[in-house]
Structure formats: structure tokens, C-alpha cells
């Protein structure tokens, strides 16, 4: 056997030995596969919320910086509302004017009702005078037939009767005019009330828009980004701040069908973060996809040949997050473990260990 051929054989044997040793070490260091526990790698995520302007406008002031913690309903920014404040003042003036018009119309109704009472009294007086004149005229006609009175007197009584009848007609016309005036005054009251309601609606709308000018945090969390700066103009729904809800932190993993079918909502889980592998964080399953999907390239599963997987969300205990809010960081990689058999105890290396 030539020296060259012997050297090649030696190199080949050495490579096989190195590969065997490497495989043995990898087998010793890799996590032990337990069919009652599923695991997969992922990254810590948190629910993100955008704080946006409801209407277009200029940002007047931003009260928080990136990294600041905010509470629910805390005011974090102000929009420039000078134009709306001017419109609100105008709407309030319109409401005051409408109220003044209503008061004047009510006073006019009262005046017209007083005129009506006076017209009714006048009408009664004129009707009484007409009855008296009619009786006088009838007696004069009877006496004239008996030649007991003069024709002149009979003519005078007839004239008084006709005059009294005309005065009744005038009083009735005045009565109709007064009633029409009352209806017109009441219409003015109704119109003034409608104007008041319209002005109040405008005021309520403007006050609501002014309230929307104070941008508030919809939930407690940490400011991730200041998307815009004071002085910038944003459109309708323009983003101003990006907020991370550090009370809703989870890890998304992907499991094959054989394991995902055994995972139930609320199942206990554990999360180990690469940066602090000495800690084991308690969690629970909050979501299991009902539709399989292709495994993302950046995700490693127990069986790399598994192409279709189910997305699973493992949520960290919110009460625990409240105690360690300052330490919550999103985007860090780690591994999530899920217990598939509730009768099994967690192995020692997956027992909860917290700082």
C-alpha cells in the first residue's frame, strides 16, 4: 500500500472519529425529548397599541418620552385646539342668542294672551251693546207702526243697531288677529328652542373634539416610539406614539399536528429566555391556531422535517409581569415548553425559578 493511500485512509478514519465524538457530545447536550412535553423556540412579544390623533391637526405637546411607563387613561399628548376653541365660543354665543330669542318669544306670547283677554272682554261688551240696540230698534219699529214715536227716532235706533253690529264684527276680527298673534309667538318659541338644541348639539360635538385633543393611553404600558414630534401636523388617525402593553407579554411558537392536537387553552407552560437561562418563567397557553401553516424559516421545531405546524401563543402570567415590569424586554429569543399531560409533574430543570 502506497504512503499516499495510507495517509488518505488515516484522514478518513480521523474524520469519522471526530464526527462520532461530535454527535455523541451533541446527543448529550441536546434537550431530552419527552413525548409528554412540547417545546419550540420563539421571541418574547407584547401587544402594541398606537396612540393616534382622531382628527387632523398640529401636535402641541408630547408629555412622555420613549421608555416611559404610563397608566391607563393618562394624558400623553395635546393637539393644537385653538380653532376649535374659537368655534366653541361662537357656538356658545349662538346658544345664548337663541335663549334670548326664546325668552323674548315667551314674553310676546304672554303679551298676546293678555291682548286676547282684553279682546274677549271687548267682544262681550260689543255683543251686549248689539243686543240692547237690537231690542231698542225692534221697539221703535213697533211704536212707529202705532204712530207712538217719530220716524226720526226710529231711524236713529236703526242706525245705532247697525253700528253696534259693525262693532261686534270689528271685535271678532280683533279677536281672530290676537289668536293668530299668539300662534305666531308660540311658533317663535318653538323655533328658538330648536335653535337652542342645534347650538347645544354643536357645543357638545366641539367639546367632544376638544376632549379628543387630549391624547390618552388606552391601557397601561411603556412608550416604545415617539412616532411624531411637537409642531408636526398629522392627518386623521395619524400616529403620535407607539405603546407596548407590558402586562400582555407572550411568546409565539409552532408545534406539529401530533403535539398541537394535545394542547388546550389554559395549559401550563414554561418560558426560558436565552439571556437569563437560569430563570424558568411560568406561563399558560392563551391561543392555539385552528389552521395549519408552513413553518417559518426562523423557527426550529423538534422535528425539522415537519413542514406544516400550528401557531400557539404562550402568555406569561400578568401578575408576575406587574412585579417585574422594568425587566420586560420584547424581541429577546427563548424557548417555550408546554406540558401535554396534566398528570405529569414538571421535570426539575423546568420548575419555576424567578429572580
C-alpha positions in Angstrom: 0.0 0.0 0.0 1.4 3.3 -1.0 2.1 6.0 1.6 -0.3 8.4 -0.1 -3.2 5.9 0.0 -2.4 5.1 3.7 -2.5 8.8 4.5 -5.9 9.2 2.9 -7.3 6.3 4.9 -5.9 7.7 8.1 -7.5 11.1 7.4 -10.9 9.4 6.7 -10.8 7.4 9.9 -9.9 10.6 11.8 -12.8 12.4 10.3 -15.2 9.6 11.2 -13.9 9.6 14.8 -14.3 13.4 15.1 -17.9 13.2 13.6 -18.7 10.4 16.1 -17.4 12.3 19.0 -19.2 15.4 17.9 -22.5 13.5 17.5 -22.1 12.0 21.0 -21.5 15.4 22.5 -24.5 16.9 20.7 -26.6 14.0 21.9 -25.5 14.7 25.5 -26.1 18.4 25.3 -29.4 18.5 23.4 -32.6 18.6 25.4 -34.1 15.2 26.2 -37.1 14.6 24.1 -40.2 13.8 26.3 -43.4 13.0 24.4 -45.5 14.5 27.3 -43.8 17.9 26.9 -43.6 20.0 23.7 -41.1 22.8 23.2 -40.2 25.3 20.5 -38.2 28.4 20.2 -39.6 31.9 19.8 -39.2 35.5 20.8 -40.8 37.5 23.6 -43.6 39.7 22.2 -46.1 42.2 23.7 -49.3 43.7 22.5 -48.6 47.0 20.7 -51.0 49.9 20.7 -50.9 53.0 18.6 -52.0 56.3 20.1 -53.3 58.4 17.2 -55.0 61.7 16.6 -58.7 61.3 15.9 -58.7 64.3 13.5 -56.1 66.1 11.5 -54.2 68.8 13.3 -50.9 70.0 14.8 -49.3 68.4 17.8 -49.0 71.0 20.5 -47.2 68.9 23.2 -46.0 65.4 23.9 -45.7 64.7 27.7 -43.8 61.4 27.6 -40.6 60.1 26.2 -39.6 56.7 24.8 -39.2 54.1 27.6 -41.6 55.9 30.0 -44.2 53.9 31.7 -47.8 55.3 31.5 -51.0 54.3 33.3 -54.4 53.7 31.7 -56.2 56.9 30.6 -53.1 59.0 31.3 -52.8 62.1 29.1 -49.7 61.7 27.0 -50.0 64.4 24.3 -52.0 67.5 23.4 -53.2 68.6 20.0 -53.5 72.3 19.0 -57.2 73.1 19.6 -57.2 76.9 19.2 -59.5 76.9 16.1 -62.0 74.5 17.8 -62.0 76.7 21.0 -62.9 79.7 18.8 -65.7 77.7 17.2 -66.9 76.6 20.7 -67.0 80.2 21.8 -69.1 81.1 18.7 -71.4 78.1 19.3 -72.0 79.2 22.9 -72.8 82.7 21.7 -75.3 81.3 19.3 -76.9 79.3 22.1 -77.1 82.4 24.3 -78.7 84.4 21.4 -81.2 81.6 20.8 -82.0 81.5 24.5 -82.6 85.3 24.4 -84.8 84.9 21.4 -86.8 82.2 23.3 -87.2 84.5 26.3 -88.4 87.3 24.0 -90.9 84.9 22.3 -92.2 83.7 25.6 -92.8 87.3 26.7 -94.5 88.0 23.4 -96.8 85.0 23.9 -97.7 86.4 27.4 -98.4 89.8 25.8 -100.6 88.3 23.1 -102.5 86.3 25.6 -103.2 89.5 27.6 -104.4 91.1 24.4 -106.6 88.1 23.9 -108.3 88.6 27.3 -108.8 92.2 26.5 -110.3 91.4 23.1 -112.6 88.8 24.6 -113.9 91.4 27.1 -114.4 94.0 24.3 -116.2 91.4 22.2 -118.6 90.6 25.1 -119.2 94.4 25.5 -119.9 94.9 21.9 -122.3 91.8 21.8 -124.2 93.3 24.8 -124.4 96.6 23.1 -125.7 94.9 19.9 -128.4 93.0 21.9 -129.6 96.3 23.5 -129.5 98.2 20.2 -131.5 95.4 18.5 -134.2 95.4 21.2 -134.4 99.2 21.0 -134.7 99.1 17.3 -137.5 96.5 17.5 -139.4 98.6 20.0 -139.0 101.7 17.8 -140.4 99.8 14.8 -143.4 98.7 16.9 -144.1 102.2 18.2 -143.7 103.6 14.7 -146.3 101.3 13.4 -148.6 102.6 16.2 -147.6 106.1 15.4 -146.4 106.4 19.0 -142.9 107.6 18.0 -141.4 109.6 15.3 -139.8 108.3 12.1 -136.6 110.2 13.1 -136.3 108.3 16.4 -136.9 105.0 14.6 -134.2 105.8 12.1 -131.8 106.8 15.0 -132.5 103.5 16.7 -131.9 101.6 13.4 -128.5 103.4 13.0 -127.4 102.5 16.5 -128.4 98.9 15.9 -126.3 98.7 12.6 -123.4 100.5 14.3 -123.4 98.0 17.2 -123.5 95.1 14.8 -120.5 96.6 13.0 -118.6 97.0 16.3 -119.2 93.3 17.1 -117.7 92.4 13.7 -114.7 94.6 14.5 -114.3 93.0 17.9 -114.4 89.5 16.4 -111.8 90.5 13.8 -109.6 91.8 16.5 -110.1 88.5 18.4 -109.0 86.5 15.4 -105.9 88.7 14.9 -104.9 88.3 18.6 -105.3 84.5 18.3 -103.1 84.5 15.2 -100.5 86.6 17.0 -100.5 84.0 19.8 -99.8 81.2 17.4 -97.1 83.2 15.7 -95.4 83.9 19.1 -95.6 80.3 20.1 -94.0 79.4 16.7 -91.2 81.8 17.5 -90.7 80.0 20.9 -90.5 76.6 19.1 -88.1 78.0 16.6 -85.9 79.4 19.4 -86.0 76.1 21.2 -84.9 74.3 18.0 -82.1 76.8 17.6 -81.0 76.2 21.2 -81.0 72.4 20.7 -78.9 72.9 17.5 -76.4 75.1 19.3 -76.2 72.7 22.2 -75.5 69.9 19.7 -72.7 71.9 18.1 -71.3 72.7 21.6 -71.4 69.0 22.6 -69.7 68.0 19.4 -67.0 70.6 19.7 -66.4 69.8 23.4 -66.0 66.1 22.4 -63.5 67.1 19.7 -61.6 69.2 22.2 -61.6 66.3 24.6 -60.2 64.1 21.9 -57.4 66.7 21.6 -56.0 65.3 24.8 -54.5 62.0 23.7 -54.7 59.4 26.4 -53.1 56.0 26.8 -55.8 53.3 26.2 -54.0 51.0 28.6 -51.0 50.8 30.9 -47.7 50.2 29.2 -44.4 51.5 28.1 -43.8 54.1 25.4 -41.9 52.4 22.6 -41.6 55.1 20.0 -42.5 58.8 19.6 -43.7 58.5 16.0 -44.2 62.2 15.6 -42.9 65.3 17.4 -44.4 68.5 18.7 -45.2 71.0 15.9 -45.8 68.3 13.3 -49.1 68.1 11.5 -50.7 64.7 11.4 -53.7 63.6 9.4 -56.9 61.9 10.5 -55.8 58.9 12.6 -52.2 60.0 12.4 -49.9 58.0 14.8 -48.2 60.0 17.6 -47.0 57.4 20.0 -46.5 53.6 20.0 -47.2 51.9 23.2 -46.3 48.4 24.4 -48.6 46.7 26.9 -46.0 45.1 29.2 -48.9 43.4 31.0 -49.7 41.3 27.9 -46.5 39.5 27.1 -46.3 36.3 25.2 -44.2 34.0 23.0 -45.4 32.6 19.7 -44.2 29.1 18.9 -45.1 26.5 16.3 -45.9 22.9 17.0 -46.6 19.9 14.7 -50.1 18.4 14.4 -49.2 15.5 16.7 -48.5 17.9 19.6 -50.8 20.8 18.8 -53.8 18.4 18.9 -53.0 17.7 22.6 -52.6 21.4 23.6 -55.6 23.0 25.3 -56.2 26.7 26.1 -55.1 27.4 29.7 -52.5 24.6 29.6 -49.5 25.2 31.9 -46.2 26.3 30.2 -42.7 27.4 31.0 -40.6 30.0 29.2 -36.8 30.2 29.4 -35.1 33.2 27.9 -31.7 32.8 26.3 -30.3 35.9 28.1 -31.2 34.6 31.5 -31.3 30.8 31.2 -31.1 30.3 35.0 -34.7 31.5 35.3 -37.8 29.5 34.5 -40.9 31.7 33.9 -44.4 30.4 34.4 -46.9 30.9 31.6 -50.0 29.4 30.1 -51.4 28.7 26.6 -53.7 31.5 25.5 -54.2 30.6 21.8 -53.9 27.6 19.5 -54.4 28.1 15.8 -57.2 26.0 14.2 -55.4 26.1 10.8 -52.1 24.7 10.0 -49.4 26.7 8.2 -45.9 26.3 6.8 -43.3 26.6 9.5 -41.5 30.0 9.3 -37.8 29.7 8.3 -36.5 31.2 11.6 -38.4 28.7 13.7 -36.8 25.4 14.8 -39.1 22.6 15.8 -38.4 19.2 17.4 -38.8 17.6 14.0 -37.3 19.8 11.3 -38.9 17.7 8.6 -42.3 18.8 9.8 -43.5 21.3 7.2 -47.0 22.2 8.5 -47.4 23.4 12.0 -49.9 25.1 14.2 -49.3 28.5 15.8 -49.5 28.6 19.6 -49.3 31.6 21.9 -47.9 31.1 25.4 -48.8 34.1 27.7 -46.8 35.0 30.7 -48.7 35.5 34.0 -49.8 39.2 34.1 -49.4 39.3 37.9 -45.8 38.2 37.6 -45.3 40.9 34.9 -46.5 43.6 37.3 -43.7 42.7 39.8 -41.0 42.8 37.1 -42.3 45.4 34.7 -39.0 47.2 34.5 -37.3 44.0 33.3 -39.7 43.2 30.5 -38.0 43.3 27.1 -39.6 42.4 23.8 -37.8 40.7 20.9 -35.4 38.5 23.1 -35.2 34.9 22.0 -36.0 31.9 24.2 -37.8 28.5 24.4 -41.3 27.8 25.5 -42.2 24.4 27.0 -45.8 23.1 27.2 -47.0 20.2 29.3 -49.1 17.9 27.2 -50.1 15.5 30.0 -51.6 17.2 33.1 -50.8 14.1 35.2 -47.1 14.6 34.8 -45.0 16.7 37.1 -42.7 19.3 35.6 -39.1 18.0 35.5 -36.6 19.6 37.9 -35.0 21.7 35.2 -38.4 23.2 34.3 -39.5 24.0 37.9 -40.3 27.7 38.3 -37.3 29.8 39.1 -37.7 33.5 39.5 -35.3 36.3 40.4 
